[in-house]
């Protein structure tokens, strides 16, 4: 299996060194960056392919929760490492893969690495199916519904579900997180424009500063996703 690329973030050098030493026992893990400054970590993350981020929560200037909100990437798993248990609910709302309480034991970390391996395997399968097939299956009312990528207008978050819109009044509702849905959809065909919306690039009719028009629907552009939308314009030779 391809190694899992990780960056570690903690403002305490000793905690960073302990985690690095613990992870060194797992040959599947490739530590590609160590950061005491979360802003530096964020810059690195934006410029490199990272499979997993291990981050502390209490840090100066930018706390771990805010860091993840700044850089929401479906292809990256997040593991929080902290001495504080009270942030667990908020962490899992951000779709964290795991939440480790310090001091971290080797046995507990082994469970996390196992989950990371499962995550990497599932992501690899999703990416392979994207290359081979032009559709996905989602569970709707007990059945597995086949939906072609070309038929999808946009995906909308709906509590613990997502709505997959294939027409102005036609949609499929399935129990799914937006993060997992983003993993399933090929990035060359779809773009995340908001924490609650993923849009088919082919179905975009116009782009404004804060919204994208898809048929009769006006899809918002969140501040954390503006750079992705601007990149889409640049890809098409627009400024």
C-alpha positions, 0 to 999 in steps of 0.5 A: 500500500502507498504510504500515508503522508502526514503532517503533525501540528502542535505548538509544544515541541515535546508533544510534537516529538512524542507523536513523531516517535510514536508514529515512527513505529508504523511503516505505513506512515510517512511524516512529511512535515512538523509544525509548531506554528499552525499558520505555517502548517496551513500554508504548507497544506495548501501547497502540498498533497497531504493525506492526514493532519494530526493537530493539537487544538489549543494553539496560539494565533490559530487553534486546531478547530479553526485551522480545519475550518480554514482548510476543508479538504475531502481528500485529507483525514483529520486526527485531533490530538489534545489534552482536552476532552470537551471539544470532541463533539465539535471535532466530529462535527468537522468530520474528524477521523479520530480524537486522541487524548494526551498522553497518547498510548501506543495501543490507542494510536495503533487503532487510529493508524488502522482507521487511517489505512481503511480511509486510504483504502476506501479513498483509493477505491473511490478514486479508481471507480471514478476513473473507470465509471461515470456513475455512483451508487447511493442508498435511497429508501433501502435500494442502491440507486445508480446516478450518472455524473452527467445527470447531477446538477449539484449536491446539497447538505441536508442535516445528516443527509445530502440531496443529489439534485438531477433536475429542478424538482428531482432529487435523491436523498441519502444518508451521507456526509458532504465530505464522503460525497466529495470523495466519491465525486471526481474533482475534474467534474465537480467543485465544492463551492460551500460547506453545504454545496457541491456543483457540477462544473458542466452545469454552471451557467454563470459565476458571480462574486458570491454565487453560482447559477445552475439552472434556476438554482443560485448556489452560494460561494463560501469564503473558504471556497472562493479560491477554488472557484477563482481557480476554475475561472483561471483554468478557463482563461478568465480573470 
